Amino acid sequence: MTISEYLNRLRCGNVGKVEWLTSRIAELIDLGRSDEIVDIIGKDCSLEFGEGSPSPGIMSGFEAVSKFFIDRANNSQLKTRHIVTNLNISELDDNRIKSKYIYSVYRGEAGCNSPESLVVADVIDLYLIEEGSLKLSQRKVTPSFQISLKS
């Protein structure tokens, strides 16, 4: 079942769906299945990683953002764990929902149980309702702290 199909079956409002999506996206990235996120990317989506991110920059458009998540799924050398805290969701209007939260991301090499770094970042997601379904329209990741955990 795709993410969109599951969302359509959830019996809650858009705020509840965005809460589920926030943790599901983190989980899929950590499981190496971020290619499944493509199902909920909006046609004009943008993805921005600020200074201090492992790969700072902006990707714009469905193709570029989809490629990012597909490439991430194919990177078997990287192991991550995303921890979501301080989740704050606001319905801006009938078609837009904003989600703000803190990501604490542990990064390391696959097969290793000791992470190499911890990045703590502020994240803002904007979801739009496109053709009756929630779609990720914008994600901005702004690191606050980057801590090396290597000895």
Secondary structure, DSSP 8 states (H G I E B T S, - for coil): --HHHHHHH--S-HHHHHHHHHHHHHHHHHTT-GGGGGGGEEEEEEEEE-TTSSS-EEEESHHHHHHHHHHHHT-TTEEEEEEEEEEEEEEEETTEEEEEEEEEEEEEETT-SS-SEEEEEEEEEEEEEETTEEEEEEEEEEEEEEEE---
